[in-house]
């Protein structure tokens, strides 16, 4: 019996409409359609494409919802990130969908991880807490900016305290006082919500299998562990530590040219060392903040991580680069222990540079 041919279906998803492009194995576009961005309409397109259909769409606001909706109805679902490609041709929704279906047929799309649905609740709770932290920080900076604009020094945190609020507001006049009072009221509400969001986030993180393992690692407190669990979701999406480092913004970018040369009639590798260009920019900034924060805390207290940091310093590594090296080491420890389900053992920490 002849095997059913694969159909390649791509979506260009927007808030109200979704543009679809369907190709056969020969690369011919056999269907183009625009439907509402609704579960029933999109499922009808997938089911109408045949028993073997591969689906692709770009990372975006609806990506997780659409992935979970289609994963049981398609042979393969790929969420991809095609940002950064050069656009030297005309562009519209149908052109984008057609181009995506062709890339899907050619196998030229790199998928974005959307697995581990059991972690979605924790991910939302982490997002809630981190947004409250960033919002409260932003409001605090705005409050101090009002005073700083009038050359009024605001050392410490007394300007935020309810007991000293009248004294500080008395230093302002007119609209500035009204604005500062409004921002202080906003800050009170945010600070009231933060402990509740933090408690809910940590309670959800405690139920995850990796909690006990990651909490055993020094300088990974409950907040850092909850954030790492929510972002990584599963350690098995990274084959080695060198796959994790770029995702965490800890991958060293190098540039080289004329890598080989002829010497005595034989082709050999050039001895010219590649030039480093810092760390990679396409990364998860929150994960990078957690790992670098743990490294910064580790160098301030005695322990195996500080010994590792000082060993890097003795080899001639600059302090900032030594902290990055330590952050890479912590990331490698997180990945290894989480995969193996083992608790932290300082005796097993090697001083080998990573």
C-alpha distance (Angstrom), angle and dihedral (degrees) to the residues before:
residue distance angle dihedral
X1 . . .
X2 3.81 . .
X3 3.79 114.5 .
X4 3.79 116.8 -115.8
X5 3.80 113.5 -102.4
X6 3.80 119.1 -113.7
X7 3.79 118.2 -112.3
X8 3.81 120.0 -152.4
X9 3.79 115.3 -143.6
X10 3.81 123.0 -176.3
X11 3.79 128.7 -173.8
X12 3.79 130.4 -155.9
X13 3.80 99.0 -159.2
X14 3.79 125.7 -155.7
X15 3.80 134.8 166.7
X16 3.82 96.0 -93.4
X17 3.81 105.8 14.4
X18 3.79 139.1 33.6
X19 3.80 121.3 -153.8
X20 3.82 115.6 -150.7
X21 3.80 133.0 -161.5
X22 3.82 122.4 -172.4
X23 3.82 123.8 -165.4
X24 3.78 131.8 -177.1
X25 3.79 125.6 -136.4
X26 3.82 91.1 -87.9
X27 3.81 90.7 58.7
X28 3.79 97.4 -109.2
X29 3.80 117.4 141.3
X30 3.80 104.5 -122.9
X31 3.79 99.5 172.8
X32 3.79 140.1 21.8
X33 3.77 122.3 -178.7
X34 3.78 144.3 159.1
X35 3.79 117.7 -146.0
X36 3.82 136.0 168.3
X37 3.80 115.3 -86.0
X38 3.79 91.4 -106.8
X39 3.79 130.7 125.6
X40 3.81 96.3 -120.4
X41 3.81 95.7 49.5
X42 3.81 94.3 46.9
X43 3.81 93.3 45.8
X44 3.81 89.8 52.2
X45 3.81 89.5 56.5
X46 3.80 92.4 50.1
X47 3.79 94.4 46.2
X48 3.80 91.3 46.1
X49 3.82 91.3 54.8
X50 3.81 91.8 71.7
X51 3.81 138.6 -102.8
X52 3.83 94.3 -61.2
X53 3.78 112.1 50.1
X54 3.80 131.6 151.4
X55 3.80 115.1 -155.1
X56 3.80 129.9 -159.5
X57 3.79 134.7 178.9
X58 3.79 135.9 158.3
X59 3.79 127.3 -93.1
X60 3.79 111.0 -95.3
X61 3.79 147.4 116.8
X62 3.81 95.1 -52.3
X63 3.82 96.2 37.1
X64 3.82 98.6 102.0
X65 3.81 92.6 45.1
X66 3.80 92.6 47.9
X67 3.82 92.5 45.4
X68 3.81 92.5 53.0
X69 3.81 90.3 45.1
X70 3.82 95.8 53.1
X71 3.81 104.7 31.1
X72 3.83 92.5 90.6
X73 3.82 94.8 43.9
X74 3.81 102.8 48.1
X75 3.79 132.5 58.5
X76 3.81 90.0 -129.6
X77 3.80 133.4 8.1
X78 3.81 118.9 -165.2
X79 3.78 123.4 -171.6
X80 3.80 106.1 -166.0
X81 3.77 140.2 -176.4
X82 3.79 113.3 -140.1
X83 3.79 97.2 165.3
X84 3.77 114.3 133.4
X85 3.79 96.2 40.0
X86 3.77 114.9 132.5
X87 3.78 115.7 -105.1
X88 3.79 108.6 -152.2
X89 3.83 96.4 146.2
X90 3.77 136.0 61.8
X91 3.78 115.8 -68.6
X92 3.79 134.6 -152.4
X93 3.79 136.8 133.6
X94 3.80 96.1 -86.5
X95 3.82 93.1 46.1
X96 3.81 89.2 51.1
X97 3.81 92.4 49.9
X98 3.82 92.2 47.1
X99 3.80 92.1 49.3
X100 3.80 91.6 48.1
X101 3.81 92.9 51.1
X102 3.82 90.0 51.9
X103 3.80 91.9 50.2
X104 3.79 88.4 48.8
X105 3.82 91.2 52.4
X106 3.79 91.1 49.4
X107 3.81 92.9 48.7
X108 3.80 90.3 -121.5
X109 3.81 98.2 132.0
X110 3.80 123.2 102.6
X111 3.81 110.0 -146.2
X112 3.79 124.6 -129.7
X113 3.81 113.1 -138.1
X114 3.81 113.9 -103.8
X115 3.81 102.1 156.4
X116 3.81 133.1 111.5
X117 3.84 98.2 66.4
X118 3.81 89.3 -177.4
X119 3.81 87.6 72.9
X120 3.81 96.4 54.9
X121 3.81 94.1 91.9
X122 3.81 91.3 51.6
X123 3.80 90.2 46.8
X124 3.82 91.2 56.1
X125 3.81 91.8 47.3
X126 3.80 91.1 50.2
X127 3.79 89.8 49.0
X128 3.80 89.8 50.6
X129 3.81 92.8 51.8
X130 3.81 96.4 43.6
X131 3.81 91.3 48.3
X132 3.80 90.4 52.3
X133 3.81 90.3 49.8
X134 3.80 93.3 49.4
X135 3.82 92.2 44.0
X136 3.80 93.2 50.7
X137 3.81 91.0 46.8
X138 3.79 90.4 50.9
X139 3.80 92.0 50.2
X140 3.82 91.7 48.6
X141 3.79 90.6 52.5
X142 3.80 91.2 49.3
X143 3.80 90.8 51.9
X144 3.80 92.8 52.4
X145 3.79 90.7 44.4
X146 3.82 89.7 61.2
X147 3.80 91.0 56.8
X148 3.81 94.3 39.7
X149 3.82 90.3 54.3
X150 3.82 87.6 60.8
X151 3.83 94.9 44.9
X152 3.80 91.9 -108.7
X153 3.85 109.6 143.9
X154 3.83 115.1 -133.9
X155 3.82 107.6 -171.2
X156 3.78 119.3 -179.3
X157 3.81 123.2 -9.6
X158 3.80 101.4 -60.4
X159 3.81 90.6 108.8
X160 3.82 89.0 67.2
X161 3.80 97.2 48.3
X162 3.77 117.7 108.0
X163 3.82 92.5 -140.8
X164 3.82 92.6 59.2
X165 3.77 98.6 35.3
X166 3.83 97.2 104.2
X167 3.80 91.5 51.8
X168 3.79 92.6 52.8
X169 3.80 95.5 43.2
X170 3.81 89.7 51.2
X171 3.82 88.2 66.1
X172 3.81 90.0 63.7
X173 3.78 130.8 68.3
X174 3.78 138.2 -153.9
X175 3.78 119.3 -22.3
X176 3.81 93.1 -0.9
X177 3.81 90.5 61.5
X178 3.81 91.8 47.6
X179 3.79 91.6 48.8
X180 3.82 93.2 47.5
X181 3.82 90.8 48.9
X182 3.81 90.1 51.0
X183 3.81 91.9 49.6
X184 3.81 91.9 48.3
X185 3.82 90.1 52.5
X186 3.80 88.9 50.0
X187 3.80 90.1 49.7
X188 3.82 91.4 51.5
X189 3.80 90.6 56.2
X190 3.81 93.5 46.8
X191 3.80 92.3 48.9
X192 3.80 89.3 50.1
X193 3.81 91.8 53.4
X194 3.81 97.1 44.8
X195 3.85 99.0 73.8
X196 3.81 91.1 48.7
X197 3.79 92.4 50.0
X198 3.81 90.8 46.1
X199 3.81 92.9 50.9
X200 3.81 92.3 48.9
X201 3.81 91.4 48.2
X202 3.81 94.2 49.9
X203 3.82 92.3 44.9
X204 3.82 90.1 54.6
X205 3.82 92.3 45.1
X206 3.81 91.7 52.5
X207 3.80 89.5 63.3
X208 3.81 92.4 59.7
X209 3.83 119.5 98.1
X210 3.81 93.1 -127.6
X211 3.81 94.9 55.3
X212 3.80 97.8 88.7
X213 3.81 92.7 45.2
X214 3.80 96.6 49.9
X215 3.80 94.5 41.6
X216 3.80 88.6 58.8
X217 3.83 90.1 63.9
X218 3.83 112.6 92.9
X219 3.82 117.9 -107.1
X220 3.80 93.0 14.7
X221 3.79 100.0 114.8
X222 3.81 125.6 -175.8
X223 3.82 94.8 -85.3
X224 3.82 94.5 48.4
X225 3.81 91.6 46.1
X226 3.81 92.7 48.8
X227 3.81 91.2 50.6
X228 3.82 93.3 46.5
X229 3.81 91.3 49.0
X230 3.79 92.1 49.8
X231 3.81 95.2 47.1
X232 3.80 100.2 41.9
X233 3.84 95.0 32.5
X234 3.80 92.0 -179.1
X235 3.83 130.2 19.2
X236 3.80 92.5 -144.3
X237 3.79 92.6 75.5
X238 3.83 86.1 76.2
X239 3.79 116.2 62.6
X240 3.80 94.6 -163.5
X241 3.80 139.8 -1.1
X242 3.81 88.7 -96.5
X243 3.81 88.5 65.0
X244 3.81 91.0 50.3
X245 3.81 97.9 48.4
X246 3.85 97.0 66.7
X247 3.82 90.5 46.7
X248 3.80 88.6 54.0
X249 3.82 93.1 45.9
X250 3.80 92.3 -109.3
X251 3.79 98.7 110.1
X252 3.80 114.7 117.1
X253 3.81 112.6 -129.2
X254 3.81 115.1 -143.4
X255 3.79 132.7 -174.7
X256 3.78 126.3 -159.4
X257 3.77 138.6 165.8
X258 3.82 135.5 -172.4
X259 3.82 89.6 26.1
X260 3.81 93.9 173.7
X261 3.78 134.3 43.8
X262 3.79 140.2 179.7
X263 3.79 116.1 -111.1
X264 3.81 121.3 177.0
X265 3.79 88.4 -12.5
X266 3.82 94.0 -54.8
X267 3.78 126.6 110.2
X268 3.80 111.9 -126.4
X269 3.78 139.7 160.0
X270 3.78 115.7 -84.4
X271 3.79 116.7 -114.1
X272 3.78 91.0 -138.8
X273 3.80 107.7 119.2
X274 3.83 117.7 -128.4
X275 3.79 116.4 -107.6
X276 3.80 117.8 -114.8
X277 3.78 119.1 -131.9
X278 3.80 101.5 -170.3
X279 3.79 125.8 -101.5
X280 3.79 126.0 -30.2
X281 3.80 116.6 -88.8
X282 3.82 100.1 -153.8
X283 3.79 98.9 80.7
X284 3.80 144.9 110.2
X285 3.83 103.4 -83.1
X286 3.81 95.3 -162.3
X287 3.80 92.9 53.8
X288 3.80 89.9 47.9
X289 3.81 90.1 51.5
X290 3.82 91.3 52.3
X291 3.81 94.5 50.3
X292 3.81 95.9 42.4
X293 3.81 89.7 45.6
X294 3.80 90.1 54.0
X295 3.81 90.1 48.5
X296 3.81 92.5 49.0
X297 3.81 90.4 51.2
X298 3.81 92.6 45.6
X299 3.82 94.4 58.0
X300 3.81 91.5 57.6
X301 3.81 97.0 60.4
X302 3.82 132.7 51.0
X303 3.77 116.1 -100.5
X304 3.79 144.3 98.6
X305 3.80 93.5 -64.7
X306 3.80 91.5 53.4
X307 3.82 89.4 47.9
X308 3.80 88.0 53.5
X309 3.81 90.2 50.3
X310 3.80 93.2 48.8
X311 3.81 90.8 48.1
X312 3.81 88.2 57.5
X313 3.80 90.4 49.7
X314 3.82 90.7 52.1
X315 3.80 89.9 53.7
X316 3.79 88.5 60.1
X317 3.81 98.7 -98.8
X318 3.80 114.5 147.8
X319 3.80 116.8 -112.2
X320 3.81 96.5 -110.5
X321 3.80 92.2 47.1
X322 3.81 89.8 46.9
X323 3.82 89.1 56.2
X324 3.79 90.0 51.1
X325 3.81 89.2 49.8
X326 3.80 89.3 51.1
X327 3.81 91.1 49.2
X328 3.81 88.6 52.6
X329 3.81 88.9 50.6
X330 3.80 92.0 51.4
X331 3.81 89.7 49.4
X332 3.82 90.0 51.2
X333 3.83 90.9 49.2
X334 3.82 91.0 49.4
X335 3.80 92.0 51.3
X336 3.80 95.8 45.4
X337 3.81 97.7 45.6
X338 3.79 93.5 42.9
X339 3.79 91.6 51.6
X340 3.79 93.5 47.7
X341 3.81 96.0 38.0
X342 3.82 90.9 -129.2
X343 3.79 127.5 144.5
X344 3.80 123.0 -121.2
X345 3.80 114.9 -78.8
X346 3.83 114.4 -179.5
X347 3.79 90.3 -160.5
X348 3.81 89.3 67.6
X349 3.81 95.0 53.0
X350 3.78 108.8 111.0
X351 3.78 122.6 -150.7
X352 3.79 91.1 -139.9
X353 3.80 111.3 126.9
X354 3.78 114.7 -111.5
